[in-house]
């Protein structure tokens, strides 16, 4: 019966611990700040709190004497936080690059049922009907700000790869109106391509990723010679593309007069619903319209989730190892301070202050490890350039983004590891019989 009660207590403790950790990770920072303020008030205003502060001060003052053991906790947790933040920064960088490619005032129109441009085909008649929608803005000459575009996949040698190592790049065929529809796209080197010629302007991300994309360089795409004449930047996923005249791309890749999509600049962001209704009401059209913000967010959602799940799984596995390291360190610390803890309890200190003191000591080490891991991740990975598959076809260049939110998340993980690693040694210190502890010491 005694063993059964002990088992139930242990199971209940593990359950409460799991609930606490889930709530800790999920709570926003204002709620956690409120918890910290309430805890500080408890330490200042109650006898048990003041006792906990005194015991904590004694333990922290002896950390220098246990520098080796304390370093194990700090380094282990720093490794967990560093890897976790780096992997989450990859997901955040990819999501930010793709989702920042659109806005609510620009719409993209695809063939009905198409999930991406490469799967869409629009006829010339459909394009003409779309361009006549009254919700589309007009330029000074009264022309609709609508850009019919063609997207194909082309192979180029990867920078730093082997002689036969090629990657896939997205070649976008556009007209003059593409620049007006996307005011964020600007040339930084060279000039725009001339209509009717096999000339290319390349994104900064594409040039960084592939060889042979310097202005003036000639390369072969679709068994045809092309010349790079300019470089553009946009601050989004378009930088991973190369652009050319739509008619030339269509002829080279045998796409006829069809296009993959139409990008349209609306008169106002609030006009999208009316624009969509206009297209839906036209019996000649079987198309689907989205804001470019919604479209690109949808394109990034799947891979961002996968990368984030990988980060959490890898971080959880490493966190288990860090927890065991913290447990070993703190059990050893409690054992070495058995006489000190027993003496405090003998002169009137309660069990709760002892538990809190050991927990605070462990979480202090965890906070130092979390700050160190976050700092290393920021120094090494923030702005680091990587590439991946975009839409399963073309490679997308993006930068890791170590945001303040990710650093805060890493610190929460560090404190959670410290909490688990300090809880059981703290309970042992609080429940250790005073006479046994004094005799053993």
BAZASE-395556 format. One record per residue (C-alpha): residue in three letters; x negated, y negated, z. Coordinates in Angstrom, 2 decimals. Layout:
BAZASE-395556
+------+---------+---------+---------+
: rest :      xx :      yy :      zz :
+------+---------+---------+---------+
:  ALA :       X :       Y :       Z :
...
+------+---------+---------+---------+
This chain:
BAZASE-395556
+------+---------+---------+---------+
: rest :      xx :      yy :      zz :
+------+---------+---------+---------+
:  UNK :    0.00 :    0.00 :    0.00 :
:  UNK :   -2.86 :   -2.35 :    0.81 :
:  UNK :   -4.48 :   -1.66 :   -2.54 :
:  UNK :   -1.18 :   -2.29 :   -4.32 :
:  UNK :   -0.76 :   -5.66 :   -2.59 :
:  UNK :   -4.32 :   -6.56 :   -3.51 :
:  UNK :   -3.60 :   -5.63 :   -7.13 :
:  UNK :   -0.46 :   -7.79 :   -7.18 :
:  UNK :   -2.36 :  -10.74 :   -5.74 :
:  UNK :   -5.06 :  -10.34 :   -8.37 :
:  UNK :   -2.54 :  -10.03 :  -11.20 :
:  UNK :   -0.64 :  -13.07 :   -9.95 :
:  UNK :   -3.88 :  -15.07 :   -9.76 :
:  UNK :   -4.82 :  -14.13 :  -13.33 :
:  UNK :   -1.34 :  -15.08 :  -14.56 :
:  UNK :   -1.43 :  -18.44 :  -12.82 :
:  UNK :   -4.91 :  -19.01 :  -14.20 :
:  UNK :   -3.74 :  -18.28 :  -17.76 :
:  UNK :   -0.78 :  -20.66 :  -17.38 :
:  UNK :   -3.02 :  -23.37 :  -15.96 :
:  UNK :   -5.56 :  -23.05 :  -18.78 :
:  UNK :   -2.86 :  -23.19 :  -21.47 :
:  UNK :   -1.37 :  -26.30 :  -19.88 :
:  UNK :   -4.83 :  -27.85 :  -19.45 :
:  UNK :   -5.72 :  -27.43 :  -23.13 :
:  UNK :   -2.29 :  -28.65 :  -24.31 :
:  UNK :   -1.88 :  -31.69 :  -22.05 :
:  UNK :   -2.69 :  -35.10 :  -23.63 :
:  UNK :   -5.33 :  -37.29 :  -22.06 :
:  UNK :   -2.87 :  -39.69 :  -20.28 :
:  UNK :   -1.41 :  -36.73 :  -18.36 :
:  UNK :   -4.86 :  -35.43 :  -17.45 :
:  UNK :   -5.88 :  -38.90 :  -16.35 :
:  UNK :   -2.85 :  -38.97 :  -14.08 :
:  UNK :   -3.88 :  -35.61 :  -12.59 :
:  UNK :   -7.40 :  -36.95 :  -11.97 :
:  UNK :   -6.06 :  -40.10 :  -10.26 :
:  UNK :   -3.73 :  -38.03 :   -8.05 :
:  UNK :   -6.63 :  -35.75 :   -7.08 :
:  UNK :   -8.85 :  -38.73 :   -6.23 :
:  UNK :   -6.10 :  -40.20 :   -4.03 :
:  UNK :   -5.78 :  -36.84 :   -2.26 :
:  UNK :   -9.51 :  -36.80 :   -1.52 :
:  UNK :   -9.42 :  -40.35 :   -0.19 :
:  UNK :   -6.23 :  -40.22 :    1.88 :
:  UNK :   -6.16 :  -36.77 :    3.51 :
:  UNK :   -8.35 :  -35.02 :    6.01 :
:  UNK :   -8.79 :  -31.98 :    3.77 :
:  UNK :   -9.71 :  -34.24 :    0.87 :
:  UNK :  -12.37 :  -36.07 :    2.89 :
:  UNK :  -13.77 :  -32.74 :    4.07 :
:  UNK :  -13.89 :  -31.55 :    0.44 :
:  UNK :  -15.79 :  -34.71 :   -0.52 :
:  UNK :  -18.31 :  -34.13 :    2.27 :
:  UNK :  -18.93 :  -30.49 :    1.31 :
:  UNK :  -19.18 :  -31.46 :   -2.35 :
:  UNK :  -21.81 :  -34.07 :   -1.53 :
:  UNK :  -23.89 :  -31.49 :    0.30 :
:  UNK :  -23.66 :  -29.04 :   -2.61 :
:  UNK :  -24.50 :  -31.63 :   -5.27 :
:  UNK :  -27.51 :  -32.85 :   -3.27 :
:  UNK :  -29.03 :  -29.36 :   -3.45 :
:  UNK :  -28.59 :  -28.92 :   -7.22 :
:  UNK :  -32.19 :  -30.01 :   -7.82 :
:  UNK :  -33.34 :  -27.06 :   -5.71 :
:  UNK :  -31.30 :  -24.74 :   -7.95 :
:  UNK :  -32.30 :  -26.34 :  -11.23 :
:  UNK :  -32.93 :  -23.08 :  -13.08 :
:  UNK :  -29.59 :  -21.52 :  -12.21 :
:  UNK :  -27.74 :  -24.77 :  -12.84 :
:  UNK :  -29.37 :  -25.08 :  -16.27 :
:  UNK :  -27.92 :  -21.71 :  -17.25 :
:  UNK :  -24.40 :  -23.06 :  -16.78 :
:  UNK :  -25.12 :  -26.37 :  -18.54 :
:  UNK :  -26.88 :  -24.83 :  -21.55 :
:  UNK :  -24.32 :  -22.04 :  -21.94 :
:  UNK :  -21.37 :  -24.43 :  -21.92 :
:  UNK :  -23.23 :  -26.90 :  -24.17 :
:  UNK :  -23.62 :  -24.11 :  -26.73 :
:  UNK :  -19.90 :  -23.31 :  -26.61 :
:  UNK :  -18.84 :  -26.93 :  -26.98 :
:  UNK :  -21.39 :  -27.65 :  -29.70 :
:  UNK :  -20.25 :  -24.74 :  -31.88 :
:  UNK :  -16.56 :  -25.40 :  -31.20 :
:  UNK :  -16.79 :  -29.11 :  -32.05 :
:  UNK :  -18.86 :  -28.40 :  -35.18 :
:  UNK :  -16.32 :  -25.91 :  -36.54 :
:  UNK :  -13.37 :  -28.16 :  -35.70 :
:  UNK :  -15.24 :  -31.09 :  -37.29 :
:  UNK :  -15.41 :  -29.06 :  -40.51 :
:  UNK :  -11.64 :  -28.61 :  -40.48 :
:  UNK :  -11.07 :  -32.26 :  -39.57 :
:  UNK :  -13.43 :  -33.49 :  -42.29 :
:  UNK :  -11.75 :  -31.37 :  -44.94 :
:  UNK :   -8.26 :  -32.41 :  -43.83 :
:  UNK :   -9.22 :  -36.08 :  -43.70 :
:  UNK :  -10.84 :  -36.04 :  -47.15 :
:  UNK :   -7.91 :  -34.36 :  -48.88 :
:  UNK :   -5.05 :  -36.03 :  -47.02 :
:  UNK :   -6.58 :  -39.51 :  -47.46 :
:  UNK :   -6.32 :  -39.06 :  -51.23 :
:  UNK :   -2.72 :  -40.28 :  -51.34 :
:  UNK :   -0.31 :  -42.89 :  -50.06 :
:  UNK :    3.45 :  -43.41 :  -49.85 :
:  UNK :    3.67 :  -45.86 :  -52.75 :
:  UNK :    2.18 :  -43.48 :  -55.35 :
:  UNK :    4.12 :  -40.43 :  -56.53 :
:  UNK :    2.95 :  -37.30 :  -58.31 :
:  UNK :    5.31 :  -35.44 :  -60.65 :
:  UNK :    4.71 :  -31.75 :  -61.46 :
:  UNK :    6.71 :  -29.13 :  -63.30 :
:  UNK :    9.36 :  -27.61 :  -61.04 :
:  UNK :    8.04 :  -24.74 :  -58.93 :
:  UNK :    4.37 :  -25.72 :  -59.33 :
:  UNK :    2.37 :  -25.92 :  -56.11 :
:  UNK :   -0.70 :  -27.58 :  -57.67 :
:  UNK :   -1.71 :  -29.49 :  -60.78 :
:  UNK :   -3.56 :  -26.56 :  -62.30 :
:  UNK :   -0.31 :  -24.57 :  -62.32 :
:  UNK :    1.78 :  -27.34 :  -63.89 :
:  UNK :    2.52 :  -28.12 :  -67.54 :
:  UNK :    4.54 :  -31.17 :  -68.64 :
:  UNK :    5.61 :  -31.73 :  -72.23 :
:  UNK :    5.26 :  -35.05 :  -74.02 :
:  UNK :    9.05 :  -35.51 :  -73.93 :
:  UNK :    9.12 :  -35.01 :  -70.15 :
:  UNK :    6.28 :  -37.49 :  -69.68 :
:  UNK :    8.10 :  -40.12 :  -71.73 :
:  UNK :   11.28 :  -39.64 :  -69.68 :
:  UNK :    9.34 :  -39.94 :  -66.41 :
:  UNK :    7.62 :  -43.15 :  -67.50 :
:  UNK :   11.01 :  -44.77 :  -68.17 :
:  UNK :   12.14 :  -44.43 :  -64.54 :
:  UNK :   13.06 :  -47.95 :  -63.33 :
:  UNK :   11.45 :  -47.41 :  -59.91 :
:  UNK :    7.93 :  -47.37 :  -61.43 :
:  UNK :    6.00 :  -50.63 :  -61.12 :
:  UNK :    4.94 :  -52.52 :  -64.26 :
:  UNK :    1.73 :  -54.34 :  -65.11 :
:  UNK :    1.47 :  -57.87 :  -66.47 :
:  UNK :    2.28 :  -56.61 :  -69.99 :
:  UNK :    5.36 :  -54.73 :  -68.83 :
:  UNK :    3.78 :  -51.27 :  -69.16 :
:  UNK :    4.74 :  -48.69 :  -66.52 :
:  UNK :    1.99 :  -47.91 :  -64.03 :
:  UNK :    2.19 :  -44.20 :  -64.80 :
:  UNK :   -0.80 :  -42.00 :  -65.63 :
:  UNK :   -0.23 :  -38.66 :  -67.41 :
:  UNK :   -3.21 :  -36.48 :  -66.51 :
:  UNK :   -4.70 :  -33.14 :  -67.45 :
:  UNK :   -6.76 :  -30.99 :  -65.08 :
:  UNK :   -9.04 :  -28.13 :  -66.10 :
:  UNK :  -11.79 :  -26.20 :  -64.33 :
:  UNK :  -15.35 :  -26.45 :  -65.67 :
:  UNK :  -18.58 :  -24.77 :  -64.57 :
:  UNK :  -21.74 :  -26.67 :  -63.66 :
:  UNK :  -25.03 :  -25.60 :  -62.03 :
:  UNK :  -24.99 :  -26.15 :  -58.27 :
:  UNK :  -27.64 :  -28.46 :  -56.87 :
:  UNK :  -30.21 :  -26.40 :  -54.97 :
:  UNK :  -28.87 :  -23.11 :  -56.33 :
:  UNK :  -30.54 :  -20.59 :  -58.60 :
:  UNK :  -30.94 :  -20.98 :  -62.34 :
:  UNK :  -27.79 :  -18.95 :  -63.03 :
:  UNK :  -25.75 :  -20.14 :  -60.03 :
:  UNK :  -22.76 :  -22.17 :  -61.22 :
:  UNK :  -19.90 :  -23.75 :  -59.34 :
:  UNK :  -16.45 :  -24.87 :  -60.39 :
:  UNK :  -15.72 :  -28.57 :  -60.78 :
:  UNK :  -12.40 :  -30.21 :  -61.58 :
:  UNK :  -12.42 :  -32.06 :  -64.92 :
:  UNK :   -9.59 :  -34.59 :  -65.04 :
:  UNK :   -8.42 :  -36.05 :  -68.32 :
:  UNK :   -7.03 :  -39.55 :  -67.80 :
:  UNK :   -6.17 :  -42.73 :  -69.68 :
:  UNK :   -6.74 :  -46.39 :  -68.89 :
:  UNK :   -3.70 :  -46.47 :  -66.60 :
:  UNK :   -5.38 :  -44.04 :  -64.14 :
:  UNK :   -7.57 :  -46.87 :  -62.85 :
:  UNK :   -4.56 :  -49.13 :  -62.25 :
:  UNK :   -2.62 :  -46.40 :  -60.45 :
:  UNK :   -5.61 :  -45.77 :  -58.14 :
:  UNK :   -7.00 :  -49.17 :  -57.10 :
:  UNK :   -9.35 :  -47.49 :  -54.60 :
:  UNK :  -11.38 :  -45.89 :  -57.42 :
:  UNK :  -14.29 :  -48.14 :  -58.42 :
:  UNK :  -17.40 :  -47.74 :  -60.53 :
:  UNK :  -20.71 :  -47.91 :  -58.66 :
:  UNK :  -23.02 :  -47.09 :  -61.57 :
:  UNK :  -22.80 :  -47.29 :  -65.35 :
:  UNK :  -19.52 :  -47.90 :  -67.17 :
:  UNK :  -16.17 :  -46.27 :  -67.94 :
:  UNK :  -15.88 :  -43.70 :  -70.72 :
:  UNK :  -14.74 :  -44.88 :  -74.14 :
:  UNK :  -11.49 :  -43.39 :  -75.53 :
:  UNK :  -12.04 :  -40.74 :  -78.17 :
:  UNK :  -15.60 :  -39.94 :  -77.10 :
:  UNK :  -16.96 :  -37.00 :  -75.07 :
:  UNK :  -18.07 :  -39.21 :  -72.22 :
:  UNK :  -17.77 :  -38.59 :  -68.49 :
:  UNK :  -17.62 :  -40.62 :  -65.32 :
:  UNK :  -18.44 :  -38.52 :  -62.28 :
:  UNK :  -17.52 :  -38.83 :  -58.62 :
:  UNK :  -20.24 :  -39.38 :  -56.03 :
:  UNK :  -19.34 :  -36.11 :  -54.34 :
:  UNK :  -19.60 :  -34.18 :  -57.60 :
:  UNK :  -22.99 :  -35.72 :  -58.40 :
:  UNK :  -24.20 :  -34.83 :  -54.91 :
:  UNK :  -23.06 :  -31.24 :  -55.38 :
:  UNK :  -24.03 :  -30.45 :  -58.98 :
:  UNK :  -27.13 :  -31.04 :  -61.08 :
:  UNK :  -27.21 :  -32.91 :  -64.39 :
:  UNK :  -24.65 :  -35.58 :  -63.48 :
:  UNK :  -26.91 :  -38.63 :  -63.58 :
:  UNK :  -25.86 :  -41.47 :  -65.94 :
:  UNK :  -27.37 :  -40.91 :  -69.37 :
:  UNK :  -27.60 :  -37.14 :  -68.95 :
:  UNK :  -26.10 :  -34.83 :  -71.59 :
:  UNK :  -24.47 :  -31.56 :  -70.56 :
:  UNK :  -22.22 :  -28.89 :  -72.06 :
:  UNK :  -18.62 :  -28.30 :  -71.04 :
:  UNK :  -16.33 :  -25.97 :  -72.97 :
:  UNK :  -19.21 :  -25.33 :  -75.42 :
:  UNK :  -19.21 :  -29.02 :  -76.34 :
:  UNK :  -21.84 :  -31.69 :  -75.58 :
:  UNK :  -20.77 :  -34.44 :  -73.16 :
:  UNK :  -22.61 :  -37.53 :  -71.91 :
:  UNK :  -22.42 :  -38.91 :  -68.37 :
:  UNK :  -21.94 :  -42.69 :  -68.58 :
:  UNK :  -20.87 :  -43.71 :  -65.07 :
:  UNK :  -20.38 :  -42.86 :  -61.40 :
:  UNK :  -17.34 :  -43.76 :  -59.30 :
:  UNK :  -16.40 :  -43.62 :  -55.63 :
:  UNK :  -12.98 :  -43.47 :  -54.04 :
:  UNK :  -13.48 :  -42.31 :  -50.44 :
:  UNK :  -11.26 :  -39.26 :  -50.93 :
:  UNK :  -11.13 :  -35.91 :  -52.73 :
:  UNK :  -11.25 :  -37.59 :  -56.16 :
:  UNK :  -14.99 :  -38.08 :  -55.60 :
:  UNK :  -15.45 :  -34.34 :  -56.19 :
:  UNK :  -14.07 :  -34.62 :  -59.74 :
:  UNK :  -15.36 :  -35.71 :  -63.13 :
:  UNK :  -13.16 :  -37.81 :  -65.43 :
:  UNK :  -12.92 :  -38.19 :  -69.18 :
:  UNK :  -10.47 :  -39.27 :  -71.85 :
:  UNK :   -7.33 :  -37.12 :  -71.67 :
:  UNK :   -7.03 :  -36.68 :  -75.45 :
:  UNK :  -10.62 :  -35.48 :  -75.73 :
:  UNK :  -10.20 :  -33.04 :  -72.81 :
:  UNK :   -6.96 :  -31.71 :  -74.29 :
:  UNK :   -8.61 :  -31.17 :  -77.68 :
:  UNK :  -11.72 :  -29.53 :  -76.21 :
:  UNK :   -9.72 :  -27.15 :  -74.02 :
:  UNK :   -6.85 :  -26.61 :  -76.51 :
:  UNK :   -4.09 :  -28.03 :  -74.36 :
:  UNK :   -2.26 :  -29.85 :  -77.12 :
:  UNK :   -0.13 :  -32.83 :  -76.10 :
:  UNK :    0.89 :  -31.38 :  -72.71 :
:  UNK :   -0.31 :  -32.75 :  -69.39 :
:  UNK :   -0.45 :  -31.28 :  -65.90 :
:  UNK :    0.97 :  -34.19 :  -63.90 :
:  UNK :    2.07 :  -37.79 :  -63.90 :
:  UNK :    0.81 :  -40.15 :  -61.20 :
:  UNK :    3.15 :  -43.15 :  -60.87 :
:  UNK :    2.72 :  -46.32 :  -58.85 :
:  UNK :    6.12 :  -47.26 :  -57.46 :
:  UNK :    7.41 :  -50.79 :  -57.10 :
:  UNK :    7.64 :  -50.22 :  -53.36 :
:  UNK :    7.09 :  -47.34 :  -50.94 :
:  UNK :   10.82 :  -47.37 :  -50.13 :
:  UNK :   11.62 :  -46.68 :  -53.79 :
:  UNK :   10.46 :  -43.06 :  -53.69 :
:  UNK :   13.85 :  -41.54 :  -52.81 :
:  UNK :   15.50 :  -43.46 :  -55.65 :
:  UNK :   12.70 :  -42.38 :  -58.02 :
:  UNK :   13.16 :  -38.75 :  -57.05 :
:  UNK :   16.93 :  -39.04 :  -57.50 :
:  UNK :   16.46 :  -40.55 :  -60.97 :
:  UNK :   14.30 :  -37.60 :  -62.06 :
:  UNK :   16.66 :  -35.04 :  -60.52 :
:  UNK :   19.62 :  -36.58 :  -62.33 :
:  UNK :   17.98 :  -36.34 :  -65.76 :
:  UNK :   19.11 :  -33.05 :  -67.38 :
:  UNK :   16.06 :  -33.06 :  -69.65 :
:  UNK :   13.67 :  -32.73 :  -66.72 :
:  UNK :   12.77 :  -29.73 :  -64.62 :
:  UNK :   10.24 :  -31.46 :  -62.39 :
:  UNK :    9.42 :  -32.02 :  -58.76 :
:  UNK :    8.24 :  -35.35 :  -57.34 :
:  UNK :    6.31 :  -35.95 :  -54.12 :
:  UNK :    4.46 :  -38.87 :  -52.66 :
:  UNK :    0.74 :  -38.33 :  -53.13 :
:  UNK :    0.37 :  -38.54 :  -49.35 :
:  UNK :    2.69 :  -35.55 :  -48.86 :
:  UNK :    1.18 :  -33.66 :  -51.81 :
:  UNK :   -2.43 :  -33.87 :  -50.67 :
:  UNK :   -1.53 :  -33.21 :  -47.05 :
:  UNK :    0.17 :  -30.02 :  -48.21 :
:  UNK :   -2.92 :  -29.08 :  -50.23 :
:  UNK :   -5.17 :  -29.42 :  -47.16 :
:  UNK :   -2.87 :  -27.82 :  -44.57 :
:  UNK :   -3.62 :  -24.16 :  -45.23 :
:  UNK :   -7.42 :  -24.28 :  -45.23 :
:  UNK :   -7.50 :  -26.76 :  -42.34 :
:  UNK :   -5.50 :  -24.32 :  -40.21 :
:  UNK :   -7.79 :  -21.43 :  -41.16 :
:  UNK :  -10.91 :  -23.40 :  -40.28 :
:  UNK :   -9.41 :  -24.53 :  -36.98 :
:  UNK :   -8.37 :  -20.98 :  -36.05 :
:  UNK :  -11.89 :  -19.75 :  -36.83 :
:  UNK :  -13.31 :  -22.46 :  -34.60 :
:  UNK :  -11.03 :  -21.61 :  -31.70 :
:  UNK :  -11.64 :  -17.85 :  -32.03 :
:  UNK :  -15.42 :  -18.27 :  -32.18 :
:  UNK :  -15.32 :  -20.80 :  -29.34 :
:  UNK :  -13.18 :  -18.46 :  -27.21 :
:  UNK :  -15.60 :  -15.56 :  -27.69 :
:  UNK :  -18.55 :  -17.76 :  -26.72 :
:  UNK :  -16.55 :  -19.21 :  -23.82 :
:  UNK :  -16.14 :  -15.74 :  -22.31 :
:  UNK :  -19.93 :  -15.39 :  -22.21 :
:  UNK :  -20.28 :  -18.84 :  -20.67 :
:  UNK :  -17.68 :  -17.97 :  -18.01 :
:  UNK :  -19.66 :  -14.90 :  -16.96 :
:  UNK :  -22.81 :  -17.02 :  -16.82 :
:  UNK :  -21.06 :  -19.54 :  -14.58 :
:  UNK :  -19.64 :  -16.74 :  -12.39 :
:  UNK :  -23.07 :  -15.21 :  -11.85 :
:  UNK :  -24.62 :  -18.58 :  -11.10 :
:  UNK :  -21.94 :  -19.68 :   -8.64 :
:  UNK :  -21.71 :  -16.30 :   -6.88 :
:  UNK :  -25.47 :  -16.51 :   -6.36 :
:  UNK :  -25.09 :  -20.09 :   -5.10 :
:  UNK :  -22.38 :  -19.08 :   -2.63 :
:  UNK :  -24.48 :  -16.16 :   -1.41 :
:  UNK :  -27.53 :  -18.36 :   -0.86 :
:  UNK :  -25.42 :  -20.91 :    1.06 :
:  UNK :  -23.47 :  -18.36 :    3.10 :
:  UNK :  -24.81 :  -19.60 :    6.46 :
:  UNK :  -24.18 :  -23.25 :    5.51 :
:  UNK :  -20.59 :  -22.55 :    4.46 :
:  UNK :  -19.95 :  -20.38 :    7.53 :
:  UNK :  -21.30 :  -23.12 :    9.84 :
:  UNK :  -19.00 :  -25.71 :    8.23 :
:  UNK :  -16.00 :  -23.47 :    8.72 :
:  UNK :  -17.03 :  -22.70 :   12.32 :
:  UNK :  -17.05 :  -26.40 :   13.25 :
:  UNK :  -13.55 :  -26.99 :   11.87 :
:  UNK :  -13.72 :  -27.27 :    8.08 :
:  UNK :  -10.78 :  -25.51 :    6.48 :
:  UNK :  -10.87 :  -23.06 :    3.58 :
:  UNK :   -9.28 :  -25.46 :    1.08 :
:  UNK :  -12.09 :  -28.06 :    1.22 :
:  UNK :  -14.63 :  -25.29 :    0.67 :
:  UNK :  -12.75 :  -24.04 :   -2.40 :
:  UNK :  -12.46 :  -27.56 :   -3.81 :
:  UNK :  -16.14 :  -28.29 :   -3.16 :
:  UNK :  -17.39 :  -25.21 :   -4.99 :
:  UNK :  -14.97 :  -25.88 :   -7.85 :
:  UNK :  -16.06 :  -29.51 :   -8.18 :
:  UNK :  -19.70 :  -28.50 :   -8.22 :
:  UNK :  -19.09 :  -26.02 :  -11.03 :
:  UNK :  -16.98 :  -28.44 :  -13.02 :
:  UNK :  -19.65 :  -31.12 :  -12.67 :
:  UNK :  -22.14 :  -28.76 :  -14.28 :
:  UNK :  -19.53 :  -27.92 :  -16.92 :
:  UNK :  -18.92 :  -31.61 :  -17.66 :
:  UNK :  -22.66 :  -32.15 :  -18.14 :
:  UNK :  -22.76 :  -29.16 :  -20.50 :
:  UNK :  -19.70 :  -30.40 :  -22.40 :
:  UNK :  -21.18 :  -33.89 :  -22.81 :
:  UNK :  -24.50 :  -32.42 :  -23.99 :
:  UNK :  -22.79 :  -30.08 :  -26.47 :
:  UNK :  -20.59 :  -32.86 :  -27.84 :
:  UNK :  -23.58 :  -35.20 :  -28.20 :
:  UNK :  -25.58 :  -32.57 :  -30.09 :
:  UNK :  -22.62 :  -31.79 :  -32.38 :
:  UNK :  -22.21 :  -35.50 :  -33.13 :
:  UNK :  -25.91 :  -36.06 :  -33.81 :
:  UNK :  -26.31 :  -32.99 :  -36.03 :
:  UNK :  -22.98 :  -32.63 :  -37.81 :
:  UNK :  -21.18 :  -35.98 :  -37.96 :
:  UNK :  -21.35 :  -37.03 :  -41.62 :
:  UNK :  -22.94 :  -33.74 :  -42.68 :
:  UNK :  -21.89 :  -32.95 :  -46.26 :
:  UNK :  -20.47 :  -29.54 :  -47.15 :
:  UNK :  -18.36 :  -28.09 :  -49.93 :
:  UNK :  -15.58 :  -25.58 :  -50.13 :
:  UNK :  -12.85 :  -24.38 :  -52.46 :
:  UNK :  -10.09 :  -26.89 :  -53.18 :
:  UNK :   -6.83 :  -25.26 :  -54.15 :
:  UNK :   -8.67 :  -21.99 :  -54.76 :
:  UNK :  -10.25 :  -23.28 :  -57.99 :
:  UNK :  -12.65 :  -26.18 :  -57.78 :
:  UNK :  -15.27 :  -27.01 :  -55.22 :
:  UNK :  -14.53 :  -29.96 :  -52.97 :
:  UNK :  -17.25 :  -32.00 :  -51.32 :
:  UNK :  -16.43 :  -33.41 :  -47.88 :
:  UNK :  -18.13 :  -34.61 :  -44.71 :
:  UNK :  -17.86 :  -33.16 :  -41.21 :
:  UNK :  -15.92 :  -35.58 :  -39.01 :
:  UNK :  -16.78 :  -35.48 :  -35.29 :
:  UNK :  -14.02 :  -37.71 :  -34.00 :
:  UNK :  -13.48 :  -38.93 :  -30.41 :
:  UNK :  -10.46 :  -36.60 :  -30.26 :
:  UNK :  -12.66 :  -33.56 :  -31.00 :
:  UNK :  -15.24 :  -34.65 :  -28.40 :
:  UNK :  -12.43 :  -34.93 :  -25.85 :
:  UNK :  -11.16 :  -31.48 :  -26.83 :
:  UNK :  -14.66 :  -30.05 :  -26.39 :
:  UNK :  -14.92 :  -31.63 :  -22.94 :
:  UNK :  -11.57 :  -30.10 :  -21.94 :
:  UNK :  -12.86 :  -26.68 :  -23.01 :
:  UNK :  -16.01 :  -27.24 :  -20.94 :
:  UNK :  -14.01 :  -28.15 :  -17.83 :
:  UNK :  -11.73 :  -25.15 :  -18.36 :
:  UNK :  -14.79 :  -22.86 :  -18.47 :
:  UNK :  -16.12 :  -24.52 :  -15.33 :
:  UNK :  -12.77 :  -24.06 :  -13.60 :
:  UNK :  -12.65 :  -20.33 :  -14.32 :
:  UNK :  -16.33 :  -19.87 :  -13.54 :
:  UNK :  -16.01 :  -21.60 :  -10.18 :
:  UNK :  -12.62 :  -20.32 :   -9.00 :
:  UNK :  -13.54 :  -16.80 :   -7.89 :
:  UNK :  -16.83 :  -17.77 :   -6.19 :
:  UNK :  -14.92 :  -20.57 :   -4.42 :
:  UNK :  -12.27 :  -18.13 :   -3.16 :
:  UNK :  -15.02 :  -15.81 :   -1.95 :
:  UNK :  -16.69 :  -18.66 :   -0.06 :
:  UNK :  -13.37 :  -19.67 :    1.56 :
:  UNK :  -12.33 :  -16.15 :    2.58 :
:  UNK :  -15.73 :  -14.85 :    3.75 :
:  UNK :  -15.50 :  -13.94 :    7.48 :
:  UNK :  -17.47 :  -16.49 :    9.46 :
:  UNK :  -19.11 :  -13.94 :   11.77 :
:  UNK :  -20.14 :  -11.68 :    8.89 :
:  UNK :  -21.60 :  -14.61 :    6.97 :
:  UNK :  -23.61 :  -15.83 :    9.95 :
:  UNK :  -24.85 :  -12.29 :   10.72 :
:  UNK :  -25.79 :  -11.59 :    7.09 :
:  UNK :  -27.63 :  -14.86 :    6.75 :
+------+---------+---------+---------+
